[in-house]
Amino acid sequence: MSITPPDPATFSVEKAWEPLPRRFWREEEAAHLLRRMGFSATPEAVASALRRPIEASVNEAYSPAQPPAKSKALAEYEASAAERYRHIYGKVKDPMERRELLRELQREDEENFRQFAMDWFLYARQPENSAREKFVLFLQDVFVVERKTVKETPQLYSLQQTLRRGIQGNYRELCKAVSREPAMIRYLNLDRSTRQKPNENFARELFELFTLGEGNYSEQDVKEAARALTGYRVKDRVEFHFARRFHDGGMKTVFGQTGAWDGDQVIDLTFQQPAARRFLVRELMKFYLGEPLPHEDYVAALGDRWSEHDFDLRFLLESFFQSHLFYHPAYRGNLVKSPIQFYLGLCQDLRLDVVPFDTRLLHSLRAMGQAYYDPPNVRGWLYGEHWINSTTISARRQLVSYLFSQLREDKLNGNEQRDLERAREEGRADFLVSSKRIEQALEVETARLAEHLLTYFVTAPSREIYAEPLKRLIGDTGEEAARDRVRDAVIALLQSPAYNLC
């Protein structure tokens, strides 16, 4: 049953952004925070959150941490790629040899990308990293680049690190840092922009998709900003370089202000526009609350507070996740999990390690509609109900079934056997639900088991609907056939619409 979203006439704007009082900090509120801020709400995580004020949980979730390490293979590739490309294009005359050397570089980059993706999933799977990495996913959907266009894993790694570091600073400076990232320069053709022929791609996306939104800038603003952003280049494939000879140092008029603006100064001018206070706030609400969006008065009020704190991202996150509005009943169980949240949530809920087979995991995510670091276009992913269609629902169900299957090692190919052995050596081979885990559930009486599963896996609005059917599916846990019934009941619950919501 849907609940009417808050309205300023009955739920004041002032109250909306006040912190939730401690007396309302209860089990359901803690679970809501954990599911939305991160990927899941395990019983131990909820209990830990309830022992502290809300602000302590939010503050800790976004505190700086050691980022995922760059793999040795990626570091070696990054150090050698520029020289190898120069050799291929400058010294190799035979076309067949050149093609083979280029194919070898591409194979290496493909392997590096797969390892980069797997390293990220392993890192984000750890509960202490989940909220921070989910926000990195959000920022990747604002500052969109497509892997199929960039085709350089070191550049993707660098951009992701910049976004991760940006959480600790203000959004204006993050926009400047992103403008210097080789992946963004390449994706939006800044490296082809000259004073004679400015390329408008980055300037347009800066205004439309990073800071202001449509209708808050003119075509002339785009043209003039593009002139200011000339001269951005990439050196040795991974380093930003400002080529002054390509830069237009003349006078430009952007948002009605005239000066010899450079790229950073244009970004400063952009953040003086009223729309810059609201744009990212609105995007944040789409991502973490779902649609329909809260009334624009709520957006404007938080945006004004954010601008008064110099667009500090930690202030924005802490204000948002502690607020009355975030915990409003309309935002409970209404948001469809993204494929990445669905999978990592399953790993955390079921206490599973990440599947060690990169091909299987990345293919599954693609089938569910979210190929890692490869969104469909410059606007990024469309969230919420856009994740759900007959094909993607089938892929989600297949994933759940796989997690409850038996591993057939004799069916693994050589690469998979190698990956499995490495996972075992690193102590992370429990990526499928064992029969022993199911048998432990049989020690609990049917009604209590059903209640536990519903509390653990499903948000409050759906529990009453599922309670009786789940008990019937489980049956008597003391019977001989109970193990298979409990297994099937858990699978059915995890494949249900209710588990796909948070």
Helices and strands as residue ranges (DSSP letters): H 13-16, G 22-24, H 27-37, H 43-50, H 54-61, H 72-90, H 95-125, H 127-142, H 147-150, H 153-166, H 171-179, H 182-187, G 190-192, H 201-205, I 206-211, H 219-228, E 232-235, E 239-242, G 244-246, E 252-254, E 257-259, H 263-270, H 275-288, H 296-308, H 313-322, G 329-331, H 339-349, H 358-367, G 384-387, H 390-403, G 409-411, H 414-425, H 435-441, H 446-457, H 460-474, H 482-495
